[in-house]
Amino acid sequence: MRVLVVEDEECLADMIAAELRGAAIVVDIAHDGRAALAGLRRVGYDVLVLDDGLPAPHGDALRRYVAEEGLPTRVLLLTASGPDDRTPDPGPPADGCLAKPVVPEELLTRVLALGRTARRAVPQVIERAGVTVDTARRLAARDGRPLALSRTEFGVLEVLLRAQGAVVSGDDLIEEVWEEHTSYGGNAVRVTLGALRAKLGDPPVIEAVPGAGYRMTDGAPDCPHDGSGHGPRDSMAQ
């Protein structure tokens, strides 16, 4: 699940992000409407946590963009006003409303519920070459053997499985799995894939396609190898 938190109070935004990240949710933060709109245009978010007191461009403009573009993004509105104190809102209706001060546990519950509705058309269990990912319970296994994966390893594996054998570039993996504005080395994808391959074991099912990206193979014995028993390695990264 990927969430965009739009809140001009930096301390509150950081608190919300920390609570969500503790539940293995990828979180990006925007402190104004302009940055939020740029993020919505660039990244597919499951949930938008939106301060209704945002300076211009206001929150209603962001909700209008979500509605007009037909995005599956669900909107959770954070308001400092009671329902009787609010002026009529010109924007499209939000999917949920939460009063400030925010209770972290309630926020997490609401975000998880909205995220599930955003992804209701997406299969929760994906399988290829004996590798299974249960996205709802965040479980992964190979041939029935449970895999203990980090958040980024799980995210990379999920993206590759959803691609159904198509090539996924390193840049696409970074956009899907890593958070925006997070400092990471240029080898982040290589390092994560190396650890993931080791946990998946043999025969290898993740193949590096030079100059293009990565893909999940069917795990067949005749999969191209480099003589090391581990298949083509990462000569291209991204």
N, C-alpha and C positions, 0 to 999 in steps of 0.2 A: 504494500500500500504506500502511496506517495501523497503527502499533504503539503499544501502551501498555507503558511500562517501569515496573515496580513494584519499587522498591529504596529502602531507608531510608538507605543510604549516599549522600549527595548527590553526592559527587565521582564515585563509580562510576556513578550514574545519568546524570550529565552526560556522562561519557566514552562510555557506551553510546549515548546520544542523539546525540552528535556523530558517531560512527562511522556510525550509520544515516542521519542526515540528509545525510551526505556522499554517500550513494547515492540521494538524492532520495526518501527515505522520510519520511512525515509521522510525527512522534513526539510523544506526550504523556507526561508523567512524573507518577507518583504516589509519594509517600514513605510511605504507609501504606495498610492494607487498606481503610479506610473511603473514602478518596478514590478508590482503585482501583475499588471496587464501584460508586461513583457514576458513574465514567467508563464502566464496562462497561454500565451501565443506559442511558446517554445516547448513546453513540457506538458505531458498528459497527467493531470492530477486527479486523484480519486476524491479528495475532500479539500474544500477551501474554507479555512477558519478565518472569518472576516470580522474586523472591528467595524461596527456600524457608525462610529464617530470619526472615520478616516477623513483627513483633509483631502481636498480635490487632487486628482479625480476621486470622487466619492465611491463608497462601496456599492451604491446602486448601479454605477456605471460598470463595475466589475461583474455584478450579477446579470446585468443586461447582456454583457458580452458572452457569458456562459450560456445564457438562454438562447441568444440569437445564433450562436455557433453550433448549438445542439450538443454541447459537451456533456459527457456523462458525469462531470464533476458535481458533487453534492456540496451545498453551501451551509455552513454552520455559522450563524450570526452571533457575535458577542456584543451585548448591549449593556450600557450602564443605567438604562432607564427601565422602569417598570412598564408593563403593557399599557397602563392608563396614562403614562406620561409621554409616550412617544408621539411625534407628529406623523401624519400619514406618509408612508414610504412610497416614493414614485417608482422604485425598482421592482423587478420580478420578485415573487415571494421566495424566501429562503427555505431550505429543507429542514432547518431546525434553528432554535434560538436559545442562547444560554446567557444568563445574567451575570454581570460582574458584581463582586469579585468572583473569579472563576474557581470552582472546586476541581482540583486536578483529576480526581478519580471520576467525577461525573463527565468532565471533558473527554477523557479517554473512552469512556463507555459510549458517549454520543458519536465520537469520531469513528470508532470501530463499527458501530451500527450503520452509519451513513456510508462508510467505505464498502461494507458488504453489499449494500443496495447498488452502489456504483458499479460493482463487479459481478452483479448477479448473472450476467450473461456469459461470464468467463468460466470455463471449467475449473473446478477447484482441485481436481486430481489430474495430473499430467504424467504420461508414461512413454518412454522410448528406450529401447535396448535394455530393458530390465531396470531402468532407472525411474523411480517414481517420486513425484513431489506432490504433497498435499498442502496447497497454499493456505487453506483455512486453518489447519492445525500447525502449520509450519514444520512439517515432518518430511524427511527425505530418506530414501532407502535405495539400495541396489540389490536386486535378486533377493529381496526380503531382509537384507542386512541393513539395520539402521545406520544412518550417516550423521555424525555430529558436525554440523556445518556452522560457520560464522554467518552473520547477517549478510555480508557481501558475497560469500560463497553461495549461500542459498539463493540470493538474488540473481547472480550470474547463471546458476544452473536453471532457475525458473525461466529466465529470458531465452536461454538456448533451447530449452525444451519447447517453449511456446513457438519458437521459430520453425519447428517441425523439419529440421534438416537444412533449412536455409542458412546462408552465411549471415552472421551478425558482426558488424565492424566493432573495433575497440571503442571508437567514439560513441557508438550506439549503446554499448555496454555501460560506459561511464555515465551517459545521460540517464539510463534506466535505473542504475543501481546506486551510484554514488550521489551524494548530495551536492547541490550547487554551492559554490564559494567555499568548498572544503579543500584544504591543502592536501594534495596527494602527489607522490612522485610519478614520473612518467612510466614507471614500471608497475603501477598499481594493478593493471589488468593482468600482466604476466605473472606477478606474484600470486594473485588470487587464483588464477587458473592453475598455476603449478600446485598450489595446496589442494585445490579441488580435485585435480586429476589424481593426486596421491591418495586422497580419501576414497575416490571412486574405484581405484584399483584396476586390474587387468581383466579382460582386454580393454584397451583405451576406447572411450566413446566420444571424446572431445578432440576435434581435429583443427589445427591451425591452417588456414588457407592463405598462403603467402600473398601479401599485397591486398588482401580483402578483409580478413577477419577470422571468425571461428564458427564452427558448426558442430552439431551433434550427429555422430554417425550411427549406424545401426548395430555397431559392435561386432560386425562380422570378422572372422579371422583374416579375410583377404583385404582388410582395410589397409591402405598404403602405410608403410612404416619406414623409418629412417635407419633401421638396423639395430636400434637400441631397445626395441620392444615397447616403445611408448608412442609411436606414431610421429608425424611431422611436428617439429617444435616451432617456437614462436619467432620466426625470423622477421615478422612484420609488425607485431604488437597491435597497431591501430590503423 
